[in-house]
Each structure stands twice: as C-alpha cells, then as structure tokens.
Amino acid sequence: MKISVLQSALYPVVQNVSYVIPGRTPLPILSNVLLETQEGVLKLSATDLDVFVVTEVEASIEESGGITLPARKFLQILRELPRGELQLYTEEERVVLQSASGRYVFTGLPADQFPSMPSDDSGVSLRLAPDLLRDMIERTTFVASKDEARPVLQGVLWRVEPDGKTSMVATDGHRLAWTRVQTDEVPEGISVEAIIPPKALHQLARLSSSEEVREVILGERYVRFDLERARLWSRTIEGPYPNFEAVVPKGNDKIFTANLRELSAAVRRVSLLSDSETHQVRFSLGPGSLELSGSSSEFGSEAAEQMEVSYDGEPITIGFDGGYLLEILRNIPGEEVRFELDTPVSAVLIRPTSQEEGIELLYLLMPLRLME
C-alpha cells in the first residue's frame, strides 16, 4: 500500500473511528484501526465487536493494499503533525508515515486478521432529521444504567410505533427519560424495537454532526446507520425491555412550574451542603413558593433557599437526589420547567413547559425518603 493524503483530512477521520476502539482488550487486533484502499479513497474501520464503524477519506492511491495500525499511537502522531500532505506506505508489516519534516514507523497486523463487518441488513428502514436524532440521543443516553448486572437497562430502547412515531427510552431504575418524534417514510402499522448500547448512539451523534444520516435500519440483531461517508453498525442487546409505560403515572395533579435557570442554580448550591451519600435536596412546596433545603450530619452543614414558583395546590414536601435532578434539568430545553407530583413517595414527572417543535420530552424521577 502506498498513498498520499492530507493531514487535515485524515486526522478527524481517525479521531472519529478511535472512539469505538476499546480501552482494554485481550485481542490485540481490536486496538488497531484497519486501513484499506478502494478506488480513490482510504477506508478506515474500527470495532469492539459490539459496535462497528467504517468511514473513508479522499486519498491519492499509488499502490493498493491494506494493513492495521495501533489506533491510539497513530492518532497521537497525526494530532501533533502540522497540516500538509502525508505519505503512507507499507514495508511488509511495517507502516511508514512520512511528513514534510519527519518519518514515523509503526508495526501493524495483517488486514485479514481484522474482524469482518456485519452482513445482516434485515430490518425496518427509517429516516430522521440529524438535529432531531442528536437531540433524542443527548436527552436520553445519560439516564441508561451503568449496572453490568442489568445489561438490558444499560441500553437505550429505540422503538418505532404503529402511528409512525419513534421513541427512545432509557432508565436506571431511579429515573427514566422518554423522547418521541414523528418519523417520515415509515409504512403505516409498522412496529419494531431494538435495545442499543449508548456507545453506538454517541458515535452516531459525533458522525452526524458533520454528515447527513441517510438511513437507519432497525433489525433484531443489528442496527445500521448509513451516513454520507460512513457506515455504523451496532449489535442490539438481547432481552425484553421493562414495561416503562406502566410506571409512568397518569394522575399526578400537584403541578408547579419554575424558571429553569433559577431552579438549577438553587439545586446546585443546596446540593453542595447536602448529605454526601444521598445528596438529598428537600423541596417544600406551598402556594407561590418553593423552599429548597439540604443538610449533612457528617459535616454539620445545612443550606436553604426560597424561590418563587407557579403553584396553587396543597403544601407538599418531597426529597430528590440533587445529582440526578441536576442532570435532568441540564437536559430540559427552554426557560421554564414543569413538575407533576402526587405523594412524597411516588414518581415525579418533569418536562419542559412547552415542547420543542417535532419532539416530545418526558423525565420520570423517583423521590428519596425524607430524612428527619
């Protein structure tokens, strides 16, 4: 293999595929990026065996071929090189990267040792506007569980509904995120579900920030995303997703709205002096006002703040994990937030007071038992 390519074109592509590469792996080949020539382009591939990505960059091909390189070292060198043309060529299993002022040699592994990309293309095809797609990903994935004992909850449920709407749902058992958008060009009556690792969705969000997503294929074993210059696959997570709709309350009639920025700032300040384990922030709600308070017996600290809210119901006091609440508030769009409560021990619904055009957004948060 012998090619010429611009540093400014190659570096961002290697950076994009490197996000898929696992930090630690017993298989050395998975720490490498695959480079292959093909009709005037250099193809780059990476995988952790669950997520696969293939993308390309324009290059001048003098000799065709393929090789794999240690991805992180390759990326580090490319980052430090100045803009300009680079020469990349192989000498058996050694790869030479030549710049205007330097020569860098890597030892690679043969291209035929690299895992094959998935060949299963079955599934339901749909298209989503890139902005809506990134919004859905950003507003749901942070809620997915980190508990390896519950692999289904580590994923994000992507569901196409018979009415043509597409949902993304994530939960860790303490909170839940649910976004819905209208999907174009989906046959009426189609219903399909796939549980997708957040890592794949984060990679999709990165790629779609500079490329249009042309098609999404939701299948039983794999989900595939076709972009202008890249293709991304992800294995789906097996197992039924919990019936999340059953836990979303329908009768929460104690409703208050608050300025989003003011409430977020107050929660941040009170959380600083709250209990270091529970992070509990107490909401004492009354007509027209909300008092936020927190304390820590370990440090002998306490904090309280008062703010105006729109509320005319009965007084209620309820406790929240301040960290969980802040993450939700950071993902609420607009200037105001709406809370829907029932009792101090039942699930609370949190949503923007006015939904953004084309997207519905809902969060559920379980309260903490109040500490006296």
Buried (B, 14 or more C-beta within 10 A) or exposed (E): BBBBBBBBBBBEBBBBBBBBBBEEEEEEBBBBBBBBBEEEBBBBBBBBEBBBBBBBBEBEBEEEBBBBBBBBEBBEBBEEBEEEEBBBBBEEEEBBBBBEEEEBEBEBBEBEEBBEBBEEEEBBBBBBBBEBBBBBBBBBBBBBBEEEEBBBBBBBBBBBBEEBBBBBBBBBEBBBBBBBBBBEEBEEEBEBBBBBBBBBBBBBBBBBEEBEBEBBBBBEEBBBBBBEBBBBBBBBBEEEBBEBEEEEBEEBEBBBBBBBEBBBBBBBBBBEBBBEEBBBBBBBBBEEBBBBBBBBEEEEBEBBBEBEBBBEEEEBEBBBBBEBBBBBBEBBBBEBBBBBBBEBEEBBBBBBBEBEEEBBBBBBBBBBEEEE
